[in-house]
Amino acid sequence: MCEQHITPGGTERPDADPPHREPPGAVCAAPRHTYRPAQVREAVQRVVGERCRSTRTPCGAAALADALLVASELTTNAILHGGGVTDVRVDVVDGAGPGVEVSVSDRSTELPVARATADPRGRLTPGGRGWLIVCLLSRDIRVRDLPAGGKCITALVPLI
């Protein structure tokens, strides 16, 4: 079991197998496993679905698809460029409209950058689009250094 910190709203831990639920608002601070993009997408889908059911509001398929893609890209980027995922937090928030906040922490202190997607001759190159996708689909993005090293990237994806 990991140390719990209470945060506003409900938070999902995508790390347990079979699915393990923390009390609403609990956040796993020290996971002891490797996160996979599919686990994080499942957590986003579960948290958003529960929120839509509890508030009796429709869950827009396109908005959920955007949130799932952002979660997948943040997780994949942390694995490929950040030395691995150290923590994941998912929360549905209200404010300037409902949104899903996906936070992915990794071991690197380097800031994400958009890479060129074409070579000097104009030919498309593989990769380099993940951060651009995150930026295009998110209403707000925050990158913060973590006290123990590494960084946390939080993306807020609108649900309407």
C-alpha positions, 0 to 999 in steps of 0.5 A: 500500500502506498502513502496517501495524500488527500486532494480535492475531488476523486483521484484514481490509481491505475496501478493495481492488478486487479483494480484497487480503489483508494478512497475518493481523493486519495493519491498514491505518492510512491508507486512500486510498479511500472505504469503502462499507457493502457493502464493510464487510459483505463484510469481516465476512462473509469474516473470520467465514466464514474463522474458522468454517472454520478452527476448524470451528465452525458460523457462526450465521446470526442472529449473522452477520446481527447483525454485518453490520447493525452493520457497515452502521450504523456505516459509514453513520453515519460517512458521514452524520454523521462526515464520512466513513469514515477506517478500518475494522477487522474481527476475530473475537475470543475472550473471554467467547465469540466475537464479531466486533469492527467498528471504524469511524473517521471525521473527527468528534469528536462522540459518537453520540447516539440521536435521537427516532424520533417527532415531538412528535405521536407520528408516526414520523420517518425515520432516527435508528435506526442508533445504537440498532440498534448499541447493541441488537445489541452486547455492548460498544461503545467510542468513542475519540478518535484522535490525528490527530482524529476518533474510532473506534467499536468494536462487539463483536457476539456470534457465539453 
